Each structure stands twice: as structure tokens, then as C-alpha cells.
């Protein structure tokens, strides 16, 4: 019985170590960002852009396939809520699930791309309409393009540009009743990020 426990414990330790070998953690700061809102065609109003506050982003990547110059994997990213410069209240974010690819130019420099889905979230003030209907947030596709430089075998410096598609549905107001049961607003959040990547 004791031998079985020792065996299973060793297997779990090896699996955990292997998972660390093929994983990485990244922490970055969005140094610039913009919310681009497209109004429903029924309203005949142009789109508007709003600058966002800086915000922290934390992610975890797992390497699925490693070749000579190409690495492929999957990952998740959690974005801290951030406000909009033009408004005093309300903070939103996009949390992502994605697949990624890295192309190793040499032993120091690489390019990267991510493609996946973003979950649109926000605090109570972000979805508050002051009694002017109800807002339901919607997610959408996301992509990231960027590159990195290896500072040490375990630490990389990375810069990237990301775009997150989403939106929200407004219902339960006098305006929505004029055009039907609801109105769909499209939202695109773009950001530039500088981060540190740690590989155990």
C-alpha cells in the first residue's frame, strides 16, 4: 500500500513538473487603449471612440506543440477592469480564451499571434442605464499580434497589439420599443500592451 502511494505521488510530481516545463505566465500593462462604439443602424448615429485607462493583464499559456522554429499552444488571459477617460464611473474588460503561435526568428527574438474568444464583463456602473432600459454584455472574437525578446532563459520582454470584438444589447426602454424589442450596439476594444513572460 505504501509503495502504491509512493508510486502515484511520484507520477503526479512528474506530471506537474512536465506541465510547468510547457507553460508560461505573462503579466503586462496596457499602456494605451480605445473603446470604439458603433450604434445600431436604426439610430442613424456615427460611431464614437473613447480612450480607456491603463490596466493590468495576467495570462497563462500552455505549449501543446514545439517544433524547430514554431511553437503552438493554448492560453487564457484575465484583464483587470478599466475605466473610460470621458466617464467618471463604470469599468469594463475583456477576458480571453485563445490559441497561440510563436515563430522563433533566432534564440532571442520571436513573433507571436493569438486568436480566440473574448468574454465581455463590467461592474454595475458599467452596465447601469439610470433606469433607461437593461444592458446585456456580449463577447466576440479577439486577436493579438506582437513580438518578444529573450532577456534570460526564463524571462522574455514582450510587446503586443490586441483587438477584442464585443458589444451590448439594450432592451426595456422607450427607444427600443420604437424599433423592436432591443437594439444591438457593437463595441471594439483595442489596446497596446508591454509585458513580462516567465517560463518556469
Secondary structure, 3 states (H helix, E strand, C coil): CHHHHHHHHHHHHHHHHHHHHCEEEEEEEEEEEEEEEECCHHHCCCCEEEEECCEEEEEEEEEEEECCCEEEEEEEEEECCEEECCCCCCEEEEEEEEEEEEEECCCCEEEEEEEEEEEEEECCCCCCCCCCCEEEEECEEEEEEEEEEECCCCEEEEEEEEEEEEEEEEECCHHHHHHCCEEEEEEEEEEEEEEEEECC
